[in-house]
Amino acid sequence: QVQLVESGGGLVQAGGSLRLSCAASGRTFSMFAKGWFRQAPGKEREFVAVISWNGGRTYYADSVKGRFTISRDNAKNTLYLQMNSLKPEDTAVYYCAVAATQVGVPMAIDEYDYWGQGTQVAVSS
């Protein structure tokens, strides 16, 4: 059974940092792009960042560019999101996802096949 499990969320003050992790089990995803998405209360889920299978390409939403860094460790089957200079508008449930049937670095929700359960990030002002 394939599972993606996020961790590392929590409550932090504006300007602080958090590092999210997403551990995969049940299948090796080393050959697929992985991404992070988020969903704030009352809003649709949105793209945050994506990384290619070998880490050679990364793309970010404009709202997080320069503050967030996506990375992966294929040996550990784990995806990361380092979030710095957090803002209250970053408050959301963060989801990791794997695009197992796409090539390149997809950024659309419907291009992803496996999803984690989400981890809450709350940033206070």
For each residue, the residues with C-beta under 8 A, 3 or more apart:
1: 26
2: 24 25 26 27 114
3: 24 25 26
4: 22 23 24 96 97 98 114 115 116 117
5: 22 23 24 25 116 117
6: 9 20 21 22 94 95 96 116 117 118 119
7: 20 21 22 23 119
8: 18 19 20 21 119
9: 6 18 20 94 119 120 121
10: 18 120 121 122
11: 122 123 124
12: 16 17 18 86 121 122 123 124
13: 16 123 124
14: 86 87 88 123 124 125
15: 85 86
16: 12 13 86 123
17: 12 82 83 84 85 86
18: 8 9 10 12 83 86 121
19: 8 80 81 82 83
20: 6 7 8 9 36 80 81 83 94 96 119 121
21: 6 7 8 78 79 80
22: 4 5 6 7 34 36 78 79 80 81 96 116
23: 4 5 7 76 77 78
24: 2 3 4 5 27 28 29 77 78 79 98 114
25: 2 3 5 77
26: 1 2 3
27: 2 24
28: 24 31 77
29: 24 32 34 77 98 100 114
30: 53 74 77
31: 28 53
32: 29 53 98 99 100 102
33: 50 51 52 53 98 99 102 104 105 106
34: 22 29 50 51 70 72 79 96 97 98 99
35: 47 48 49 50 51 70 96 97 98 99 106 107 112
36: 20 22 48 49 50 70 79 81 94 95 96 97
37: 45 46 47 48 94 95 97 109 112
38: 45 46 48 90 92 93 94 95 121
39: 43 44 45 46 92 93 95 118
40: 43 89 91 92 93
41: 92
42:
43: 39 40 46 92
44: 39
45: 37 38 39 95 109
46: 37 38 39 43 61
47: 35 37 50 61 107 108 109
48: 35 36 37 38 60 61 64 68 81 94
49: 35 36 58 59 60 61 64 68 70 81
50: 33 34 35 36 47 58 59 70 105 106 107
51: 33 34 35 55 57 58 70 71 72 79 105
52: 33 55 56 57 58 104 105
53: 30 31 32 33 74
54: 74
55: 51 52 58 71 72
56: 52
57: 51 52 105
58: 49 50 51 52 55 69 70 105
59: 49 50 105 107
60: 48 49 64 65 68 70
61: 46 47 48 49 64 65
62: 65
63: 89
64: 48 49 60 61 67 68 83 90
65: 60 61 62 68
66:
67: 64 83 84 85 86
68: 48 49 60 64 65 81 82 83 84
69: 58 81 82 84
70: 34 35 36 49 50 51 58 60 79 80 81 82
71: 51 55 79 80 82
72: 34 51 55 78 79 80
73: 76 77 78 80
74: 30 53 54 77
75:
76: 23 73
77: 23 24 25 28 29 30 73 74
78: 21 22 23 24 72 73
79: 21 22 24 34 36 51 70 71 72 96
80: 19 20 21 22 70 71 72 73
81: 19 20 22 36 48 49 68 69 70 94 96
82: 17 19 68 69 70 71
83: 17 18 19 20 64 67 68 86 90 121
84: 17 67 68 69
85: 15 17 67
86: 12 14 15 16 17 18 67 83 90 121 123
87: 14 90 123
88: 14 91 123 124 125
89: 40 63 123
90: 38 64 83 86 87 121 123
91: 40 88 121 122 123
92: 38 39 40 41 43 120 121
93: 38 39 40 118 119 120 121
94: 6 9 20 36 37 38 48 81 118 119 120 121
95: 6 36 37 38 39 45 115 116 117 118
96: 4 6 20 22 34 35 36 79 81 115 116
97: 4 34 35 36 37 112 113 114 115 116
98: 4 24 29 32 33 34 35 112 113 114
99: 32 33 34 35 102 106 111 112 113
100: 29 32 113 114
101: 111 113
102: 32 33 99 106 111 112
103:
104: 33 52
105: 33 50 51 52 57 58 59
106: 33 35 50 99 102 111 112
107: 35 47 50 59 111
108: 47 111 112
109: 37 45 47 112
110:
111: 99 101 102 106 107 108
112: 35 37 97 98 99 102 106 108 109 115
113: 97 98 99 100 101
114: 2 4 24 29 97 98 100
115: 4 95 96 97 112
116: 4 5 6 22 95 96 97 119
117: 4 5 6 95
118: 6 39 93 94 95
119: 6 7 8 9 20 93 94 116
120: 9 10 92 93 94
121: 9 10 12 18 20 38 83 86 90 91 92 93 94
122: 10 11 12 91
123: 11 12 13 14 16 86 87 88 89 90 91
124: 11 12 13 14 88
125: 14 88
